[in-house]
Amino acid sequence: MNIWEVTLAFVVVVLILVSLLSNVLVLICFLYSADIRKQVPGLFILNLTLCNLLMTVSNMPLTLAGIIYKSQPGGDQVCHTVGFLETFLTTNSMLSMAALSIDRWIAVVFPLSYHSKMRYRDAALILSYTWLHSVSFPIVAASLSWVGFHHLYASCTLYNKRPEDRTQFVIFTGVFHTLSFLLSLIILCFTYLKVLKVARFHCKRIDVITMQTLVLLVDIHPSVRERCLEEQRRRRQRATKKISTFIGTFILCFAPYVITRLIELSSVVPISSHWGIISKCLAYSKVVSDPFVYSLLRHQYKKTWKDIINKILKRSAINSSALTSESHNRNILQLNE
């Protein structure tokens, strides 16, 4: 293995470890907190987390083995199963992100009718569609033997070995990426830009009220005035940063891999195997970033983790005090004897 391959293998190992830890943390929060389970977005986050965990334990280790051994890890049956899962889980994750953006759009743009438009039943229907949509492509690919080990990405994924099927495979791949990556990206952009528009409108209203208050309060201390203006600037940037993160991570992680797959089909531009694996690692990095972008950095999840840690520390404190008391009682008994 050269230095490039060692570096890429190390990156995949780090991605696996961080992904396992972060996604398990999200799962623990979901199971622990009744408030998180009650909320409709919790279903979409649970589905996204389970997809990420399955991707971490099934696809990423085989990619690591492919980088190290430079050949197909396991037998054909194992590779076909993992390739099927890769196509299904990637599509399901993308559509889950789109579903979360639709939920936020309804909550922000139609706040009064949110609970009637987005119920558990509606969320279950959306998830049912995402599963049907996601499973349809790998079923077609598996039935046409378009799943196998691709050396360019060191992964078990969509791959056509028969030259006579090239045209059909090109059409299938184009439709697949259009109805997974492009469709999800369009939904993300439409919904989050609508959310941003409403957020900016509310910021302007608050800014007007703040400025009117500052004008009326002529005797206000300059430091208080400065803090109000600073909070005003932060409020303007907060929604923009969040929405830029949602859309930006999606494009940054998935776009290089999707574009590489489409360029590969043209056979015009030669693609380096190092770049193929890097683009695959970027796609895997979305599995790592999702728990932080959608869950762990939110106030509710932070509060849940504080409650869990406090509960563990309280138990350990009780146990240690009980052990100390028991030891003290034993010492007294020994002295009396």
WOKA-V909701 format. One record per backbone hydrogen bond with DSSP energy under -0.5 kcal/mol. NH is the residue of the N-H (numbers start at 1). CO is the residue of the C=O. E is the energy in kcal/mol with one decimal. If there is no record, write none. Layout:
nh = (NH	NH)
co = (CO	CO)
e = (E	E)
This chain:
nh = (6	7	8	9	10	11	12	13	14	15	16	17	18	19	20	21	22	23	24	25	26	27	28	29	30	31	32	33	34	37	38	39	42	43	44	45	46	47	48	49	50	51	52	53	54	55	56	57	58	59	60	61	62	63	64	65	66	67	68	69	70	79	80	81	82	83	84	85	86	87	88	89	90	91	92	93	94	95	96	97	98	99	100	101	102	103	104	105	106	107	108	109	110	110	111	113	114	117	118	123	124	125	126	127	128	129	130	131	132	133	134	135	136	137	138	139	140	141	142	143	144	145	146	148	150	151	153	154	155	157	157	159	161	163	165	166	169	170	171	172	173	174	175	176	177	178	179	180	182	183	184	185	186	187	188	189	190	191	192	193	194	195	196	197	198	199	200	201	202	203	204	205	206	207	208	209	210	211	212	213	214	215	216	217	218	220	224	225	226	227	228	229	230	231	232	233	234	235	236	237	238	239	240	241	242	243	244	245	246	247	248	249	250	251	252	253	254	255	258	259	260	261	262	263	264	265	266	266	267	267	268	270	276	277	278	279	280	281	282	283	284	285	286	286	287	288	289	290	292	293	294	295	296	297	298	302	303	304	305	306	307	308	309	310	311	312	313	314	315	316	317	318	319	320	321	322	323	324	325	326	327	328	329	330	331	332	333	334	335	336	337)
co = (2	3	4	5	6	7	8	9	10	11	12	13	14	15	16	17	18	19	20	21	22	23	24	25	26	27	28	29	32	33	34	35	39	40	40	41	42	43	44	45	46	47	48	49	50	51	52	53	54	55	55	56	58	59	60	61	62	63	64	65	66	75	76	77	78	79	80	81	82	83	84	85	86	87	88	89	90	91	92	93	94	95	96	97	98	99	100	101	102	103	104	105	105	106	108	110	111	113	114	119	120	121	122	123	124	125	126	127	128	129	130	131	132	133	134	135	136	137	138	139	140	142	141	157	155	149	150	150	150	148	155	146	159	161	162	163	165	166	167	168	169	170	171	172	173	174	175	176	177	178	180	181	182	183	184	185	186	187	188	189	190	191	192	193	194	195	196	197	198	199	200	201	202	203	204	205	206	207	208	209	210	211	212	213	216	217	221	221	222	223	224	225	226	227	228	229	230	231	232	233	234	235	236	237	238	239	240	241	242	243	244	245	246	247	248	249	250	251	254	255	256	257	258	259	260	261	262	263	263	264	263	268	272	273	274	275	276	277	278	279	280	281	282	283	284	284	285	286	289	289	290	291	291	292	295	298	299	300	301	302	303	304	305	306	307	308	309	310	311	312	313	314	315	316	317	318	319	320	321	322	323	324	325	326	327	328	329	330	331	332	333)
e = (-2.3	-2.3	-2.6	-2.5	-2.3	-2.4	-2.3	-2.1	-2.4	-2.6	-2.4	-2.3	-2.7	-2.4	-2.4	-2.3	-2.8	-2.4	-2.0	-2.0	-1.8	-2.0	-2.4	-2.3	-2.3	-2.2	-2.3	-2.6	-0.6	-1.5	-1.7	-1.0	-0.9	-1.7	-0.8	-2.5	-2.4	-2.3	-2.5	-2.6	-2.5	-2.1	-2.3	-2.5	-2.4	-2.4	-2.1	-2.2	-1.8	-1.1	-2.0	-0.5	-0.6	-2.0	-2.2	-2.3	-2.4	-2.2	-2.1	-2.9	-1.5	-2.1	-2.8	-2.1	-2.5	-2.7	-2.2	-2.3	-2.5	-1.9	-2.3	-3.4	-2.1	-1.7	-2.5	-2.4	-2.2	-2.4	-2.0	-2.0	-1.9	-2.3	-2.2	-1.9	-2.0	-2.2	-2.1	-2.3	-2.4	-2.2	-2.3	-2.8	-0.5	-1.7	-0.5	-0.6	-0.7	-1.9	-2.8	-2.6	-2.5	-1.9	-2.2	-2.5	-2.2	-2.1	-2.3	-2.2	-2.3	-3.2	-2.5	-2.4	-1.3	-0.8	-0.8	-1.6	-1.9	-2.6	-2.7	-2.2	-1.5	-1.1	-3.3	-2.6	-3.3	-0.6	-0.9	-1.0	-1.6	-2.6	-0.8	-2.3	-0.6	-0.6	-1.4	-1.6	-2.6	-2.5	-2.2	-2.5	-2.8	-2.4	-2.5	-2.7	-2.5	-1.8	-2.5	-0.6	-2.4	-1.5	-1.8	-2.5	-2.5	-2.2	-2.7	-2.7	-2.6	-2.6	-2.3	-1.9	-1.5	-2.2	-2.5	-2.0	-2.0	-2.6	-2.6	-1.8	-2.3	-2.1	-2.3	-1.8	-2.3	-2.7	-2.2	-1.9	-2.7	-2.7	-2.3	-2.2	-2.4	-2.0	-1.9	-2.3	-1.8	-1.3	-0.6	-2.1	-2.4	-2.1	-2.2	-2.2	-2.3	-2.4	-1.8	-1.9	-2.3	-2.4	-1.5	-1.6	-2.1	-0.8	-0.7	-2.6	-2.2	-2.4	-2.4	-2.0	-2.2	-2.4	-2.7	-2.3	-1.2	-2.3	-3.0	-2.2	-2.1	-1.8	-2.4	-2.9	-2.1	-2.3	-2.0	-2.7	-2.4	-1.1	-0.8	-0.8	-0.9	-0.5	-0.5	-0.5	-2.2	-2.1	-2.3	-2.9	-1.5	-2.5	-2.3	-1.7	-2.1	-1.9	-0.6	-0.9	-1.2	-0.8	-2.3	-2.2	-0.7	-2.8	-2.8	-1.1	-3.1	-1.0	-2.5	-2.2	-2.6	-1.9	-2.3	-2.1	-2.3	-2.3	-2.6	-2.7	-2.2	-2.3	-2.9	-2.5	-2.2	-2.4	-2.3	-2.4	-2.7	-2.5	-2.3	-2.3	-2.4	-2.3	-2.5	-2.4	-2.4	-2.3	-2.3	-2.0	-2.0	-1.9	-2.3	-2.4	-1.8	-2.3	-1.9)
